[in-house]
Amino acid sequence: MLVQYKQLLLVAALYLMPTLAHAVTHDDTVLQPFNATYKLKGWGVLEIKRTVTLMRDNNLYILRSTNKTSGLASLTGYGPLIEETTFMIFSGQIRPLTYSNVDQSGVSGLNDSIEFDWVGQVARSRRKGKTFSVPLQDGVLDPLTVELRARLDLENGLQVETYLVHEVDKIRTYRVSRLPIETIQAAGLQFKSVHLVIDAGRKNRQLHYWLAPELSHLPVQLKQFHNDKVEARAILIGSSLLP
């Protein structure tokens, strides 16, 4: 049960792609403050409510994801899990400054963190008492800012085939493919959505994302597949971007 629960929360944490460098602008709608709420289910018994918010304080952006269990999963005592990143726009790129992913209950021991030193070109991170230090290159993001990067790329008409993301203990290359447009029902509405398939290098696993152009490419649905079977599904249930 604990292993499956952590896997499901990992899906939420990876709720979209990592990045390479592409130009963005300060007035891009994707970078305007917003909130979005998702209902995530997996393995027939687990249910999580995920709320994502983007805030801005002058030149500093704060992106936060709060995952709360509900139903039978709430009896485990886990959470809420709060994942947060701070970032700035530098030379037209998203540059993360800090990242954290913490189980506020302390039950699971989840307490990940990353500090990005762009001057020294190194990222220092911590997980389960272990520390890591890896060289930085332009375009590396964290597990939260990758969502904005992917949305910005789509808004700018770019089709990126590989992205980079710092996953606390290592930097992974994600490979992205694109399937035909599909209509997805979410939040009581229907959205023509871009369908992306992400191969994050995990054996027999793929992530599928559906992003709605009319909502500045906000994700409206996500599915995680393992051996071609759906393990988890998240669906948008509310957002400040909805009409």
Buried (B, 14 or more C-beta within 10 A) or exposed (E): EEEBBBBBBBBBBBBBBBBBBBEBEEEBBBBEEBBBBBBBBBEEEBBBBBBBBBEEEEEEBBBBBBBBBBEEBEEBEBBBBBBBBBBBBEEEBBBBBBBBBBBEBEEBEBBBBBBBEBEEEEBBBBBEEEEBEBEBEBBBBBBBBBBBBBBBBBBEEEEBEEBBBBBBBEBBEBEBEEEEEEEBEBBEBEBEBBBBBBBBEEEEBBBBBBBBBBBBBBBBBBBBBBEEEEBBBBBBBBBEBBE
